[in-house]
Amino acid sequence: PDGHVAVVANGFTIRHIDVQDEDNFMVGANLFSSALEEGLWDGKEPFDFGKMMQPDTLLVVPRYTSMRMWRIYSRLAPSLDLQPHVDPLMMPFSVKVEVPVSHRTLMDMHRDHYEGTEFDLRNGALAGPFRDPNRLEGGRGQQIVRGEFPRAISIPRTSYAVVVQSRPRELAEKMGSAAVAWYASDAPATSVFVPFYA
């Protein structure tokens, strides 16, 4: 919806589909028949896209998706006082944005390590050497000590991040470009966002 933000963090966020609402949904002709054919849906219960199509990641990394959704939503809609969930399907599809958002706000969110929250990766048992918020996945330590740490929005193995900033028509005509794509190569927390004009 207008004025809302939706977070897609390595998981499905669309839940219920309204095929009559063509302004908000584009549905493939064989979506329902394929779900029936594959045994993902019985044709009787409500069609829940996220629940049926999402792999069961809760057994492997339960908070991999939901923590990032919670963090963005809690920063952009603080009055909702959303709490983190293990199951990402318990998070809302979208939230109404309550704070001003600029391209720099989005860049900052791409760099996030849960700073200032109880999950701050710089503090306590979650912190690495010298309060380093970066976690390298795998290795002997994770084999010896079972469990998980929160997956930050910016992680060392991130290849790139992009923030696209559209311009109002008047400014686009004056500047000669309709948009700016801010590109950060490598992990956003340690990268620079470089503008590319379109």
Secondary structure as the mmCIF struct_conf table of DSSP 4:
data_model
#
loop_
_struct_conf.conf_type_id
_struct_conf.id
_struct_conf.beg_label_comp_id
_struct_conf.beg_label_asym_id
_struct_conf.beg_label_seq_id
_struct_conf.end_label_comp_id
_struct_conf.end_label_asym_id
_struct_conf.end_label_seq_id
TURN_TY1_P TURN_TY1_P1 ASP A 2 GLY A 3
STRN STRN1 HIS A 4 VAL A 5
BEND BEND1 ALA A 9 GLY A 11
STRN STRN2 HIS A 16 HIS A 16
TURN_TY1_P TURN_TY1_P2 VAL A 19 GLN A 20
TURN_TY1_P TURN_TY1_P3 GLU A 22 ASN A 24
TURN_TY1_P TURN_TY1_P4 ALA A 29 ASN A 30
HELX_RH_AL_P HELX_RH_AL_P1 LEU A 31 GLU A 37
TURN_TY1_P TURN_TY1_P5 GLU A 38 GLY A 39
BEND BEND2 LEU A 40 LEU A 40
BEND BEND3 GLY A 43 GLU A 45
STRN STRN3 ASP A 48 ASP A 48
HELX_RH_AL_P HELX_RH_AL_P2 PHE A 49 MET A 53
BEND BEND4 GLN A 54 GLN A 54
HELX_RH_3T_P HELX_RH_3T_P1 THR A 57 LEU A 59
TURN_TY1_P TURN_TY1_P6 VAL A 60 VAL A 60
TURN_TY1_P TURN_TY1_P7 PRO A 62 THR A 65
HELX_RH_AL_P HELX_RH_AL_P3 SER A 66 LEU A 76
HELX_RH_3T_P HELX_RH_3T_P2 PRO A 78 LEU A 80
BEND BEND5 VAL A 86 ASP A 87
HELX_RH_3T_P HELX_RH_3T_P3 PRO A 88 MET A 90
BEND BEND6 MET A 91 MET A 91
BEND BEND7 PHE A 93 PHE A 93
STRN STRN4 VAL A 95 LYS A 96
BEND BEND8 VAL A 99 VAL A 99
HELX_RH_AL_P HELX_RH_AL_P4 HIS A 103 HIS A 110
TURN_TY1_P TURN_TY1_P8 ARG A 111 ARG A 111
BEND BEND9 HIS A 113 HIS A 113
TURN_TY1_P TURN_TY1_P9 GLU A 115 GLY A 116
BEND BEND10 THR A 117 THR A 117
TURN_TY1_P TURN_TY1_P10 GLU A 118 PHE A 119
TURN_TY1_P TURN_TY1_P11 LEU A 121 ARG A 122
BEND BEND11 ASN A 123 ASN A 123
HELX_RH_3T_P HELX_RH_3T_P4 GLY A 124 LEU A 126
HELX_RH_3T_P HELX_RH_3T_P5 PRO A 129 ARG A 131
BEND BEND12 GLY A 138 GLY A 139
HELX_RH_AL_P HELX_RH_AL_P5 ARG A 140 ILE A 144
BEND BEND13 VAL A 145 VAL A 145
BEND BEND14 ILE A 153 SER A 154
TURN_TY1_P TURN_TY1_P12 PRO A 156 ARG A 157
STRN STRN5 TYR A 160 SER A 166
HELX_RH_AL_P HELX_RH_AL_P6 ARG A 169 MET A 175
TURN_TY1_P TURN_TY1_P13 GLY A 176 GLY A 176
BEND BEND15 ALA A 178 ALA A 178
STRN STRN6 ALA A 179 SER A 185
BEND BEND16 ASP A 186 ASP A 186
HELX_RH_3T_P HELX_RH_3T_P6 PRO A 188 THR A 190
STRN STRN7 VAL A 194 TYR A 197
#
